[in-house]
Amino acid sequence: MVHHKIQQKSMHEVKVIKKYKEAQNLYLLKLKPTKEIYAQYQKPGQYGIFSLNNEKKLYFAFANAPLIVSEWEILIKNVNEDTNEIINNDFVYLESVEGQGFPLDEIKKKNISAFAMGSGIAPIRALIQFYLKKKIEFSYFELWMSAFSYEYLPFKKDFAKWEKIFPVYYVFDKEPPFENVIDKLKKFNLDFSNKTVLWIGSKEYGRDLKQCLLSLGLKEGQFFSNV
């Protein structure tokens, strides 16, 4: 999470209607924005700039797709005072909805391999909901999910459903055999020459993942994130 000092701006009050503990150190918040504010969210992969005290910006990608229901879901790491404040508050304040989101026109009808690390599954979950509601068509879809262990995996019920629809590969690098996604990809030696890759995670994760996938045949220009 990144935060910066901001100037006083008009902030939109957004009610927190439910809070769930999704996994170890992860909470899901359901938010109820006004219809006008909700309409700013148009593409999976976009994020909101939130605040509690109008002093710090808190960036959270939306974890559900922009469909008919006027609710937002955000996945929050319970790791510091800022996020604890949000989890324990009944309102958050939105400055704006930002980001290009996933490049839907460039990835539609492609063979998609999606890679997420930890809370990075949130915007990919939104894209999956979009896909399952037939708002975008893919020729093929698979998901690679990295987490420390099973207890750190959010959206377990969603994953159980997804496993019946498309391939899901789990990488728990703090459980035996203690391998990360790069180790797995190198071991399997898969062919990515006809794949389009979506990824969410740290810069280091993205850098190492791209380097590995290029060695496995991924074409330049077929590696996308949500910004």
DRENLUM-70723 format. One record per residue (C-alpha): residue in one letter; residue number from 1; x negated, y negated, z. Coordinates in steps of 0.02 Angstrom, whole numbers, plus 50000, padded with zeros to 5 digits. Example, Ala and Ser with C-alpha at 12.3 -4.5 7.8 and 13.67 -1.06 7.14 Angstrom:
<node><rest>A</rest><nr>1</nr><X>49385</X><Y>50225</Y><Z>50390</Z></node>
<node><rest>S</rest><nr>2</nr><X>49316</X><Y>50053</Y><Z>50357</Z></node>
END
This chain:
<node><rest>M</rest><nr>1</nr><X>50000</X><Y>50000</Y><Z>50000</Z></node>
<node><rest>V</rest><nr>2</nr><X>49937</X><Y>49826</Y><Z>49955</Z></node>
<node><rest>H</rest><nr>3</nr><X>49994</X><Y>49666</Y><Z>50037</Z></node>
<node><rest>H</rest><nr>4</nr><X>49949</X><Y>49483</Y><Z>50014</Z></node>
<node><rest>K</rest><nr>5</nr><X>50000</X><Y>49317</Y><Z>50089</Z></node>
<node><rest>I</rest><nr>6</nr><X>50145</X><Y>49240</Y><Z>49993</Z></node>
<node><rest>Q</rest><nr>7</nr><X>50225</X><Y>49069</Y><Z>49987</Z></node>
<node><rest>Q</rest><nr>8</nr><X>50402</X><Y>49042</Y><Z>50049</Z></node>
<node><rest>K</rest><nr>9</nr><X>50524</X><Y>49102</Y><Z>49917</Z></node>
<node><rest>S</rest><nr>10</nr><X>50707</X><Y>49144</Y><Z>49908</Z></node>
<node><rest>M</rest><nr>11</nr><X>50720</X><Y>49320</Y><Z>49976</Z></node>
<node><rest>H</rest><nr>12</nr><X>50868</X><Y>49436</Y><Z>49953</Z></node>
<node><rest>E</rest><nr>13</nr><X>50927</X><Y>49527</Y><Z>50109</Z></node>
<node><rest>V</rest><nr>14</nr><X>50949</X><Y>49713</Y><Z>50076</Z></node>
<node><rest>K</rest><nr>15</nr><X>51033</X><Y>49827</Y><Z>50203</Z></node>
<node><rest>V</rest><nr>16</nr><X>50953</X><Y>49991</Y><Z>50255</Z></node>
<node><rest>I</rest><nr>17</nr><X>51098</X><Y>50114</Y><Z>50259</Z></node>
<node><rest>K</rest><nr>18</nr><X>51006</X><Y>50277</Y><Z>50299</Z></node>
<node><rest>K</rest><nr>19</nr><X>50834</X><Y>50334</Y><Z>50353</Z></node>
<node><rest>Y</rest><nr>20</nr><X>50767</X><Y>50510</Y><Z>50332</Z></node>
<node><rest>K</rest><nr>21</nr><X>50604</X><Y>50592</Y><Z>50382</Z></node>
<node><rest>E</rest><nr>22</nr><X>50558</X><Y>50673</Y><Z>50216</Z></node>
<node><rest>A</rest><nr>23</nr><X>50392</X><Y>50750</Y><Z>50264</Z></node>
<node><rest>Q</rest><nr>24</nr><X>50243</X><Y>50726</Y><Z>50378</Z></node>
<node><rest>N</rest><nr>25</nr><X>50211</X><Y>50536</Y><Z>50383</Z></node>
<node><rest>L</rest><nr>26</nr><X>50343</X><Y>50503</Y><Z>50249</Z></node>
<node><rest>Y</rest><nr>27</nr><X>50515</X><Y>50423</Y><Z>50268</Z></node>
<node><rest>L</rest><nr>28</nr><X>50650</X><Y>50395</Y><Z>50138</Z></node>
<node><rest>L</rest><nr>29</nr><X>50752</X><Y>50237</Y><Z>50154</Z></node>
<node><rest>K</rest><nr>30</nr><X>50919</X><Y>50215</Y><Z>50066</Z></node>
<node><rest>L</rest><nr>31</nr><X>50952</X><Y>50032</Y><Z>50029</Z></node>
<node><rest>K</rest><nr>32</nr><X>51111</X><Y>49943</Y><Z>49976</Z></node>
<node><rest>P</rest><nr>33</nr><X>51074</X><Y>49791</Y><Z>49869</Z></node>
<node><rest>T</rest><nr>34</nr><X>51208</X><Y>49681</Y><Z>49792</Z></node>
<node><rest>K</rest><nr>35</nr><X>51260</X><Y>49728</Y><Z>49616</Z></node>
<node><rest>E</rest><nr>36</nr><X>51171</X><Y>49575</Y><Z>49549</Z></node>
<node><rest>I</rest><nr>37</nr><X>51008</X><Y>49623</Y><Z>49631</Z></node>
<node><rest>Y</rest><nr>38</nr><X>51028</X><Y>49807</Y><Z>49588</Z></node>
<node><rest>A</rest><nr>39</nr><X>51043</X><Y>49759</Y><Z>49404</Z></node>
<node><rest>Q</rest><nr>40</nr><X>50861</X><Y>49702</Y><Z>49405</Z></node>
<node><rest>Y</rest><nr>41</nr><X>50810</X><Y>49885</Y><Z>49414</Z></node>
<node><rest>Q</rest><nr>42</nr><X>50822</X><Y>49953</Y><Z>49237</Z></node>
<node><rest>K</rest><nr>43</nr><X>50685</X><Y>50082</Y><Z>49209</Z></node>
<node><rest>P</rest><nr>44</nr><X>50611</X><Y>50224</Y><Z>49311</Z></node>
<node><rest>G</rest><nr>45</nr><X>50440</X><Y>50175</Y><Z>49371</Z></node>
<node><rest>Q</rest><nr>46</nr><X>50483</X><Y>49998</Y><Z>49421</Z></node>
<node><rest>Y</rest><nr>47</nr><X>50449</X><Y>49939</Y><Z>49598</Z></node>
<node><rest>G</rest><nr>48</nr><X>50515</X><Y>49812</Y><Z>49722</Z></node>
<node><rest>I</rest><nr>49</nr><X>50417</X><Y>49678</Y><Z>49813</Z></node>
<node><rest>F</rest><nr>50</nr><X>50483</X><Y>49682</Y><Z>49991</Z></node>
<node><rest>S</rest><nr>51</nr><X>50449</X><Y>49588</Y><Z>50151</Z></node>
<node><rest>L</rest><nr>52</nr><X>50508</X><Y>49580</Y><Z>50330</Z></node>
<node><rest>N</rest><nr>53</nr><X>50436</X><Y>49414</Y><Z>50384</Z></node>
<node><rest>N</rest><nr>54</nr><X>50408</X><Y>49322</Y><Z>50220</Z></node>
<node><rest>E</rest><nr>55</nr><X>50220</X><Y>49330</Y><Z>50250</Z></node>
<node><rest>K</rest><nr>56</nr><X>50167</X><Y>49497</Y><Z>50176</Z></node>
<node><rest>K</rest><nr>57</nr><X>50212</X><Y>49579</Y><Z>50013</Z></node>
<node><rest>L</rest><nr>58</nr><X>50249</X><Y>49765</Y><Z>50024</Z></node>
<node><rest>Y</rest><nr>59</nr><X>50259</X><Y>49858</Y><Z>49859</Z></node>
<node><rest>F</rest><nr>60</nr><X>50370</X><Y>50012</Y><Z>49846</Z></node>
<node><rest>A</rest><nr>61</nr><X>50419</X><Y>50107</Y><Z>49688</Z></node>
<node><rest>F</rest><nr>62</nr><X>50601</X><Y>50159</Y><Z>49677</Z></node>
<node><rest>A</rest><nr>63</nr><X>50624</X><Y>50345</Y><Z>49707</Z></node>
<node><rest>N</rest><nr>64</nr><X>50793</X><Y>50361</Y><Z>49621</Z></node>
<node><rest>A</rest><nr>65</nr><X>50844</X><Y>50323</Y><Z>49442</Z></node>
<node><rest>P</rest><nr>66</nr><X>50941</X><Y>50166</Y><Z>49392</Z></node>
<node><rest>L</rest><nr>67</nr><X>51106</X><Y>50254</Y><Z>49365</Z></node>
<node><rest>I</rest><nr>68</nr><X>51286</X><Y>50214</Y><Z>49414</Z></node>
<node><rest>V</rest><nr>69</nr><X>51268</X><Y>50220</Y><Z>49604</Z></node>
<node><rest>S</rest><nr>70</nr><X>51211</X><Y>50049</Y><Z>49666</Z></node>
<node><rest>E</rest><nr>71</nr><X>51087</X><Y>50114</Y><Z>49794</Z></node>
<node><rest>W</rest><nr>72</nr><X>50898</X><Y>50112</Y><Z>49800</Z></node>
<node><rest>E</rest><nr>73</nr><X>50787</X><Y>50241</Y><Z>49881</Z></node>
<node><rest>I</rest><nr>74</nr><X>50608</X><Y>50204</Y><Z>49930</Z></node>
<node><rest>L</rest><nr>75</nr><X>50480</X><Y>50324</Y><Z>50004</Z></node>
<node><rest>I</rest><nr>76</nr><X>50374</X><Y>50247</Y><Z>50141</Z></node>
<node><rest>K</rest><nr>77</nr><X>50215</X><Y>50309</Y><Z>50223</Z></node>
<node><rest>N</rest><nr>78</nr><X>50228</X><Y>50296</Y><Z>50411</Z></node>
<node><rest>V</rest><nr>79</nr><X>50046</X><Y>50247</Y><Z>50432</Z></node>
<node><rest>N</rest><nr>80</nr><X>50034</X><Y>50070</Y><Z>50502</Z></node>
<node><rest>E</rest><nr>81</nr><X>50125</X><Y>49929</Y><Z>50590</Z></node>
<node><rest>D</rest><nr>82</nr><X>50196</X><Y>49856</Y><Z>50429</Z></node>
<node><rest>T</rest><nr>83</nr><X>50282</X><Y>50016</Y><Z>50374</Z></node>
<node><rest>N</rest><nr>84</nr><X>50338</X><Y>50056</Y><Z>50551</Z></node>
<node><rest>E</rest><nr>85</nr><X>50426</X><Y>49888</Y><Z>50554</Z></node>
<node><rest>I</rest><nr>86</nr><X>50521</X><Y>49929</Y><Z>50395</Z></node>
<node><rest>I</rest><nr>87</nr><X>50569</X><Y>50103</Y><Z>50453</Z></node>
<node><rest>N</rest><nr>88</nr><X>50638</X><Y>50034</Y><Z>50616</Z></node>
<node><rest>N</rest><nr>89</nr><X>50727</X><Y>49884</Y><Z>50541</Z></node>
<node><rest>D</rest><nr>90</nr><X>50906</X><Y>49875</Y><Z>50479</Z></node>
<node><rest>F</rest><nr>91</nr><X>50866</X><Y>49752</Y><Z>50340</Z></node>
<node><rest>V</rest><nr>92</nr><X>50725</X><Y>49722</Y><Z>50218</Z></node>
<node><rest>Y</rest><nr>93</nr><X>50700</X><Y>49571</Y><Z>50107</Z></node>
<node><rest>L</rest><nr>94</nr><X>50672</X><Y>49585</Y><Z>49921</Z></node>
<node><rest>E</rest><nr>95</nr><X>50575</X><Y>49454</Y><Z>49825</Z></node>
<node><rest>S</rest><nr>96</nr><X>50598</X><Y>49536</Y><Z>49654</Z></node>
<node><rest>V</rest><nr>97</nr><X>50598</X><Y>49696</Y><Z>49552</Z></node>
<node><rest>E</rest><nr>98</nr><X>50439</X><Y>49707</Y><Z>49450</Z></node>
<node><rest>G</rest><nr>99</nr><X>50340</X><Y>49818</Y><Z>49332</Z></node>
<node><rest>Q</rest><nr>100</nr><X>50358</X><Y>49885</Y><Z>49157</Z></node>
<node><rest>G</rest><nr>101</nr><X>50413</X><Y>50055</Y><Z>49220</Z></node>
<node><rest>F</rest><nr>102</nr><X>50369</X><Y>50210</Y><Z>49121</Z></node>
<node><rest>P</rest><nr>103</nr><X>50351</X><Y>50181</Y><Z>48932</Z></node>
<node><rest>L</rest><nr>104</nr><X>50511</X><Y>50272</Y><Z>48886</Z></node>
<node><rest>D</rest><nr>105</nr><X>50501</X><Y>50238</Y><Z>48699</Z></node>
<node><rest>E</rest><nr>106</nr><X>50325</X><Y>50309</Y><Z>48691</Z></node>
<node><rest>I</rest><nr>107</nr><X>50358</X><Y>50466</Y><Z>48792</Z></node>
<node><rest>K</rest><nr>108</nr><X>50531</X><Y>50518</Y><Z>48730</Z></node>
<node><rest>K</rest><nr>109</nr><X>50540</X><Y>50686</Y><Z>48640</Z></node>
<node><rest>K</rest><nr>110</nr><X>50360</X><Y>50725</Y><Z>48693</Z></node>
<node><rest>N</rest><nr>111</nr><X>50288</X><Y>50873</Y><Z>48786</Z></node>
<node><rest>I</rest><nr>112</nr><X>50268</X><Y>50796</Y><Z>48959</Z></node>
<node><rest>S</rest><nr>113</nr><X>50149</X><Y>50847</Y><Z>49097</Z></node>
<node><rest>A</rest><nr>114</nr><X>50183</X><Y>50739</Y><Z>49251</Z></node>
<node><rest>F</rest><nr>115</nr><X>50056</X><Y>50728</Y><Z>49392</Z></node>
<node><rest>A</rest><nr>116</nr><X>50095</X><Y>50655</Y><Z>49564</Z></node>
<node><rest>M</rest><nr>117</nr><X>49995</X><Y>50639</Y><Z>49723</Z></node>
<node><rest>G</rest><nr>118</nr><X>50084</X><Y>50621</Y><Z>49891</Z></node>
<node><rest>S</rest><nr>119</nr><X>50208</X><Y>50477</Y><Z>49895</Z></node>
<node><rest>G</rest><nr>120</nr><X>50171</X><Y>50450</Y><Z>49710</Z></node>
<node><rest>I</rest><nr>121</nr><X>50309</X><Y>50575</Y><Z>49675</Z></node>
<node><rest>A</rest><nr>122</nr><X>50437</X><Y>50435</Y><Z>49708</Z></node>
<node><rest>P</rest><nr>123</nr><X>50439</X><Y>50353</Y><Z>49534</Z></node>
<node><rest>I</rest><nr>124</nr><X>50420</X><Y>50521</Y><Z>49448</Z></node>
<node><rest>R</rest><nr>125</nr><X>50572</X><Y>50583</Y><Z>49544</Z></node>
<node><rest>A</rest><nr>126</nr><X>50666</X><Y>50434</Y><Z>49472</Z></node>
<node><rest>L</rest><nr>127</nr><X>50609</X><Y>50483</Y><Z>49297</Z></node>
<node><rest>I</rest><nr>128</nr><X>50661</X><Y>50665</Y><Z>49326</Z></node>
<node><rest>Q</rest><nr>129</nr><X>50836</X><Y>50607</Y><Z>49378</Z></node>
<node><rest>F</rest><nr>130</nr><X>50843</X><Y>50503</Y><Z>49219</Z></node>
<node><rest>Y</rest><nr>131</nr><X>50791</X><Y>50656</Y><Z>49118</Z></node>
<node><rest>L</rest><nr>132</nr><X>50915</X><Y>50774</Y><Z>49201</Z></node>
<node><rest>K</rest><nr>133</nr><X>51056</X><Y>50649</Y><Z>49170</Z></node>
<node><rest>K</rest><nr>134</nr><X>51006</X><Y>50653</Y><Z>48985</Z></node>
<node><rest>K</rest><nr>135</nr><X>50956</X><Y>50470</Y><Z>48982</Z></node>
<node><rest>I</rest><nr>136</nr><X>50793</X><Y>50522</Y><Z>48899</Z></node>
<node><rest>E</rest><nr>137</nr><X>50748</X><Y>50677</Y><Z>48800</Z></node>
<node><rest>F</rest><nr>138</nr><X>50586</X><Y>50774</Y><Z>48817</Z></node>
<node><rest>S</rest><nr>139</nr><X>50532</X><Y>50922</Y><Z>48711</Z></node>
<node><rest>Y</rest><nr>140</nr><X>50452</X><Y>51000</Y><Z>48865</Z></node>
<node><rest>F</rest><nr>141</nr><X>50426</X><Y>50947</Y><Z>49045</Z></node>
<node><rest>E</rest><nr>142</nr><X>50316</X><Y>51013</Y><Z>49185</Z></node>
<node><rest>L</rest><nr>143</nr><X>50266</X><Y>50941</Y><Z>49353</Z></node>
<node><rest>W</rest><nr>144</nr><X>50103</X><Y>50954</Y><Z>49449</Z></node>
<node><rest>M</rest><nr>145</nr><X>50123</X><Y>50901</Y><Z>49630</Z></node>
<node><rest>S</rest><nr>146</nr><X>49976</X><Y>50871</Y><Z>49748</Z></node>
<node><rest>A</rest><nr>147</nr><X>49990</X><Y>50855</Y><Z>49937</Z></node>
<node><rest>F</rest><nr>148</nr><X>49884</X><Y>50899</Y><Z>50088</Z></node>
<node><rest>S</rest><nr>149</nr><X>49999</X><Y>51045</Y><Z>50133</Z></node>
<node><rest>Y</rest><nr>150</nr><X>50180</X><Y>51101</Y><Z>50121</Z></node>
<node><rest>E</rest><nr>151</nr><X>50229</X><Y>50997</Y><Z>50274</Z></node>
<node><rest>Y</rest><nr>152</nr><X>50172</X><Y>50841</Y><Z>50180</Z></node>
<node><rest>L</rest><nr>153</nr><X>50284</X><Y>50881</Y><Z>50030</Z></node>
<node><rest>P</rest><nr>154</nr><X>50434</X><Y>50763</Y><Z>50017</Z></node>
<node><rest>F</rest><nr>155</nr><X>50597</X><Y>50802</Y><Z>49928</Z></node>
<node><rest>K</rest><nr>156</nr><X>50588</X><Y>50988</Y><Z>49964</Z></node>
<node><rest>K</rest><nr>157</nr><X>50771</X><Y>51014</Y><Z>49913</Z></node>
<node><rest>D</rest><nr>158</nr><X>50739</X><Y>50926</Y><Z>49749</Z></node>
<node><rest>F</rest><nr>159</nr><X>50586</X><Y>51032</Y><Z>49715</Z></node>
<node><rest>A</rest><nr>160</nr><X>50687</X><Y>51191</Y><Z>49748</Z></node>
<node><rest>K</rest><nr>161</nr><X>50811</X><Y>51135</Y><Z>49613</Z></node>
<node><rest>W</rest><nr>162</nr><X>50678</X><Y>51078</Y><Z>49491</Z></node>
<node><rest>E</rest><nr>163</nr><X>50588</X><Y>51246</Y><Z>49500</Z></node>
<node><rest>K</rest><nr>164</nr><X>50742</X><Y>51324</Y><Z>49418</Z></node>
<node><rest>I</rest><nr>165</nr><X>50741</X><Y>51198</Y><Z>49275</Z></node>
<node><rest>F</rest><nr>166</nr><X>50559</X><Y>51168</Y><Z>49228</Z></node>
<node><rest>P</rest><nr>167</nr><X>50385</X><Y>51228</Y><Z>49281</Z></node>
<node><rest>V</rest><nr>168</nr><X>50323</X><Y>51156</Y><Z>49445</Z></node>
<node><rest>Y</rest><nr>169</nr><X>50142</X><Y>51180</Y><Z>49502</Z></node>
<node><rest>Y</rest><nr>170</nr><X>50097</X><Y>51143</Y><Z>49683</Z></node>
<node><rest>V</rest><nr>171</nr><X>49922</X><Y>51094</Y><Z>49737</Z></node>
<node><rest>F</rest><nr>172</nr><X>49899</X><Y>51093</Y><Z>49927</Z></node>
<node><rest>D</rest><nr>173</nr><X>49716</X><Y>51051</Y><Z>49947</Z></node>
<node><rest>K</rest><nr>174</nr><X>49711</X><Y>51072</Y><Z>50137</Z></node>
<node><rest>E</rest><nr>175</nr><X>49777</X><Y>51250</Y><Z>50124</Z></node>
<node><rest>P</rest><nr>176</nr><X>49682</X><Y>51402</Y><Z>50059</Z></node>
<node><rest>P</rest><nr>177</nr><X>49601</X><Y>51412</Y><Z>49934</Z></node>
<node><rest>F</rest><nr>178</nr><X>49568</X><Y>51225</Y><Z>49969</Z></node>
<node><rest>E</rest><nr>179</nr><X>49570</X><Y>51170</Y><Z>49787</Z></node>
<node><rest>N</rest><nr>180</nr><X>49627</X><Y>51003</Y><Z>49717</Z></node>
<node><rest>V</rest><nr>181</nr><X>49715</X><Y>50977</Y><Z>49551</Z></node>
<node><rest>I</rest><nr>182</nr><X>49551</X><Y>50954</Y><Z>49457</Z></node>
<node><rest>D</rest><nr>183</nr><X>49489</X><Y>51121</Y><Z>49524</Z></node>
<node><rest>K</rest><nr>184</nr><X>49651</X><Y>51205</Y><Z>49469</Z></node>
<node><rest>L</rest><nr>185</nr><X>49649</X><Y>51130</Y><Z>49295</Z></node>
<node><rest>K</rest><nr>186</nr><X>49469</X><Y>51181</Y><Z>49266</Z></node>
<node><rest>K</rest><nr>187</nr><X>49504</X><Y>51357</Y><Z>49329</Z></node>
<node><rest>F</rest><nr>188</nr><X>49656</X><Y>51381</Y><Z>49216</Z></node>
<node><rest>N</rest><nr>189</nr><X>49570</X><Y>51299</Y><Z>49066</Z></node>
<node><rest>L</rest><nr>190</nr><X>49737</X><Y>51245</Y><Z>48994</Z></node>
<node><rest>D</rest><nr>191</nr><X>49760</X><Y>51163</Y><Z>48824</Z></node>
<node><rest>F</rest><nr>192</nr><X>49826</X><Y>50984</Y><Z>48836</Z></node>
<node><rest>S</rest><nr>193</nr><X>49803</X><Y>50941</Y><Z>48652</Z></node>
<node><rest>N</rest><nr>194</nr><X>49991</X><Y>50930</Y><Z>48621</Z></node>
<node><rest>K</rest><nr>195</nr><X>50037</X><Y>50851</Y><Z>48789</Z></node>
<node><rest>T</rest><nr>196</nr><X>50081</X><Y>50676</Y><Z>48846</Z></node>
<node><rest>V</rest><nr>197</nr><X>50030</X><Y>50646</Y><Z>49027</Z></node>
<node><rest>L</rest><nr>198</nr><X>50114</X><Y>50538</Y><Z>49159</Z></node>
<node><rest>W</rest><nr>199</nr><X>50025</X><Y>50511</Y><Z>49324</Z></node>
<node><rest>I</rest><nr>200</nr><X>50048</X><Y>50420</Y><Z>49489</Z></node>
<node><rest>G</rest><nr>201</nr><X>49914</X><Y>50412</Y><Z>49622</Z></node>
<node><rest>S</rest><nr>202</nr><X>49757</X><Y>50322</Y><Z>49675</Z></node>
<node><rest>K</rest><nr>203</nr><X>49638</X><Y>50244</Y><Z>49548</Z></node>
<node><rest>E</rest><nr>204</nr><X>49511</X><Y>50379</Y><Z>49588</Z></node>
<node><rest>Y</rest><nr>205</nr><X>49641</X><Y>50514</Y><Z>49560</Z></node>
<node><rest>G</rest><nr>206</nr><X>49690</X><Y>50440</Y><Z>49392</Z></node>
<node><rest>R</rest><nr>207</nr><X>49509</X><Y>50420</Y><Z>49338</Z></node>
<node><rest>D</rest><nr>208</nr><X>49460</X><Y>50598</Y><Z>49381</Z></node>
<node><rest>L</rest><nr>209</nr><X>49622</X><Y>50670</Y><Z>49310</Z></node>
<node><rest>K</rest><nr>210</nr><X>49600</X><Y>50581</Y><Z>49144</Z></node>
<node><rest>Q</rest><nr>211</nr><X>49420</X><Y>50637</Y><Z>49127</Z></node>
<node><rest>C</rest><nr>212</nr><X>49469</X><Y>50817</Y><Z>49162</Z></node>
<node><rest>L</rest><nr>213</nr><X>49618</X><Y>50817</Y><Z>49043</Z></node>
<node><rest>L</rest><nr>214</nr><X>49518</X><Y>50739</Y><Z>48901</Z></node>
<node><rest>S</rest><nr>215</nr><X>49397</X><Y>50885</Y><Z>48919</Z></node>
<node><rest>L</rest><nr>216</nr><X>49549</X><Y>51000</Y><Z>48901</Z></node>
<node><rest>G</rest><nr>217</nr><X>49603</X><Y>50922</Y><Z>48737</Z></node>
<node><rest>L</rest><nr>218</nr><X>49714</X><Y>50777</Y><Z>48791</Z></node>
<node><rest>K</rest><nr>219</nr><X>49715</X><Y>50643</Y><Z>48656</Z></node>
<node><rest>E</rest><nr>220</nr><X>49669</X><Y>50464</Y><Z>48696</Z></node>
<node><rest>G</rest><nr>221</nr><X>49824</X><Y>50357</Y><Z>48711</Z></node>
<node><rest>Q</rest><nr>222</nr><X>49928</X><Y>50498</Y><Z>48787</Z></node>
<node><rest>F</rest><nr>223</nr><X>49891</X><Y>50458</Y><Z>48969</Z></node>
<node><rest>F</rest><nr>224</nr><X>50020</X><Y>50344</Y><Z>49051</Z></node>
<node><rest>S</rest><nr>225</nr><X>50067</X><Y>50276</Y><Z>49221</Z></node>
<node><rest>N</rest><nr>226</nr><X>50211</X><Y>50164</Y><Z>49275</Z></node>
<node><rest>V</rest><nr>227</nr><X>50120</X><Y>49996</Y><Z>49261</Z></node>
END
